[in-house]
Structures are given as structure tokens and as C-alpha cells.
Amino acid sequence: MKQHLVKIFLILLAASLNVWTQDISFDDLYNGYIPSKAAVGAAPAISSAAPAPTPAAAAAATPAKGPYNWLIMVFINGRNNLWLQGVNDVNEMEKIGSTDKVAVVVELGVLQDRKTSSRMFIKKDNNNPDFFQDRAGGIHYMDGTNIKTARVKDVFATLKSPSVSIKNSDMGSWKHAVSFARWAIRKYPAQKYALILWNHGSGRIDIGGADNTGAELGIAYDDLTGNFIRNSQIARMLDEISKIAGKKLDVYASDACLMQMLSVIYEIKDHAGIIVQSEEIVPGAGFPYDSILKDLTSNPNSQAVQLARIITKNFDRYYEVHNRKHGTTISAVNPGALGKLIQKLNAWISIAVKSDRKKILSAIKETLSFEHGYTGNDTTMHARSKDLYDFIDRVNKKIDKKSPLFSAGEELKKSIEKAAFYNETAGPVAAYARAKGIAVYFPKLIYDSSYDEMLSSRDSLWDDFIKWILDESYQVRQ
């Protein structure tokens, strides 16, 4: 009962400040609100002596002791409305810190840094409040059952890990992400490497000019420089990092929305051993870094597949508790299984375009749509994605089980499950249980021609299939 009374008290207190604490996504944050990962819970008092909005840190990062078992590199582009969540996530990492077996490094860029980011070697410390903002922009944190107010400089003073400052940094540049990885790998060599790209994500790939003109789809949006990393540039980034490491990355993950689409993972398939991302919008709290690092540092001999499991399972556990409004997804994909998946997909499409088109169109309407069920207009700000497995399953529920299309669909479903070998869904929306880990592009009326220029369009018939969906007279390649 006391716990219930405390919760009621906190809800009323938060309401008096006009504060929300859950169910806000990375992309919902464009509406001007940054949430807390854990609005309730004790937090140590924070210092008011921070001189500037940069991490309170030593002049240089800790010397390397390696080789480590794992080097975890997290590229946090908080130069947008996510800056406070970036600080919170570093504080989560500092709850655990690096060990003699696991090195954790971060490049943190924030709106207030005047294009001077910080490269940090994460060390454990006990001053880890979880900040949140009210609608007026005021910054708060919980101290027991009390809501306290903090200044911007107080927020940065909580970051205690040693760091180096990087002037004139562009957090929206894939080349700068490579520079971060080069620094990390040379200073903290390890047996296994993981890179996490942290920021807004927008899913399906687009091909634009070198100056980032064209559709605004990609990841790592830097509001100070105006740049972002296109999905096609992720492949170039990972390729360069692999050359530096002398091997492909063991795990690549996006702590960002909508990135686990077939078009994205196929573009980067040759440059990472395992790809961990979400089909859906990622809630504002992002990855639960404290629990992920706790499990990894407790099991430093983990292989890549085990780290993928640690990330997906902890993400799922966190949002089973904290996601009251929307569904969440996360999956780990084996890039080596994508070739067979494309073969099965092409076989299915070749049959589907000769089958009952009305049933296929009906199945599309019933298929699980991401961006929380978005069904609006086709715009450059929407991925227009649906779950591939669920779509095939919807079709199969409408057709004769003895038909060739049904058999091809069942084979394709098996390939999807084999590729997305770990898949977790959470939240109150029952339909999310139908998501199986890989999303595909489904425009409503207007096909984005840039989709033709990606690797998945070269090797699969999905682009042709979408054109046939939009125009029955379109002739699909055979």
C-alpha cells in the first residue's frame, strides 16, 4: 500500500509540473519533450559547480591496457532535441563502467558543445541522476520522492569519465564516426568489437547528393552542422572501420528508430557479423545501457551472438515494464542468411504477381504497420514500413493452402525467422507479437524512385513488387 501511495503522490507531483515520464519516442521528441528513463527512484545530489556544458573530465582519456575481450563503441549524436537523453545514457553506462575485460568508449556531441564533442573512456561512478524536462524546458531529476531542478551545467557535471575534446567535430558525418572508431580501436584494442550508432533514425535507404540533398532519410542528425549519415554511408563507415580493426565488426547496432528494414540491413550486410536494430520507433529512453553492460561485464567471454542476446533481451525486459502505450520491437539479424531470404522472397513475388491481386491488397491493409500504425501520406519524414513476415502470413491466411503461393510463403517465413534469429516484442498492443524482426517498404500511393538505387533493389524483386502493387499494369522482372 505504501508503494501505491508513493506512486500516486509522484504522479500528482509530476502532473503539477506538467511532466510526463513514459511513452515518448526518439522521434516524438521533435515535439519538444525529453523524457526520463526512470522518473521514480533515488538519485544522488548533483554538483552545481560545473563551469561549462561539457563533461567534467580529465585532460586525456585513460591509457589503454588491452587487449580487451570487448570494445564497445557508442557514437552519441545528441546535437538535437535528444541531448539530455544522451547525457542520461552516458550516466547509465557510468553505473557499470569499463573493466579490465570490457572497454566502453563514447563520443558525445550535444547542442551546447559549440561543435566540440567529447571522447570518453567510461568509468564507474555513483552520481547518475536521470534527468527529464517539463514542457517549458525546465530540467528536473528525482531525489527520493522529491522532484528537484537542475541547471544545464549541473547536468554535464554528472559525467565523470575521463575524456578528450574534439574541436570542429561533425556528428552527422560518417567520416567523423570512422575517426572516433579509429581512435577507440587504436587506444583500446580488443578481441571483439561492437559499434552502436545513437540518434534519430528514419529507416529505408535513400540516395541523395554528397551534400545530403534529397530525401531526409538516414541516421545521426546533427543540428549544428546540418548533416546526417545516410544509410548508404553506414556501409562505407563500417567498411572503413573494419579495415582499421582488421576484421568486420562483431556487432553493429542502431539505438535509433525504424532501422531494421530489409533495405538497410542488406546495404550493410557485408560489414558486420550481427546487426541489432528495431523495426519500430524506439522509445526516448533508448537502450538500457546499465543492464546491458552489467550482463556483458559479468560475462566478458561472450561471443557476438551472446552480446546480441544481451542487448535484445534487456531491451525487451525494460520495455515490458516501462512501455505502457505503444509496442516495441528489437531483433538481431544474421547477415549471412540474407542471401537465402532474398531467393525465397523473389520466388514468392514471381508467383504472387500472377495470383489474386485483391487478396494481396487486402493483406497489405491488415499487416502490422510501424511508426505506431502510421497510415498517412507518403512523405520524406516517414519510412512507410510494415513487418515482412506478418504480410506473408496475412496473405497465406487468405489463400488455398495447397497453392504454390502458400508453399512459397511458408518457405519465406522460415527464411525470415532464420535471418532474424533473435526477435523480441513488448508493449500493450497485441498485434506486435506478429512482428518477426525484418520490416519492408510499403508506400501508400507514391513510390520513392531513390529506392531503385539500393543493393536490395538490385538483388531482389521487392521494388518491382511495390510498383506492381501501385500499378497493376507494371511488368515485374522475371
Summary of the structure (lengths in Angstrom):
residues: 478
radius of gyration: 22.4
end to end distance: 66.5
largest distance: 72.7
contacts: 1726
relative contact order: 0.12
helix: 40%
strand: 19%
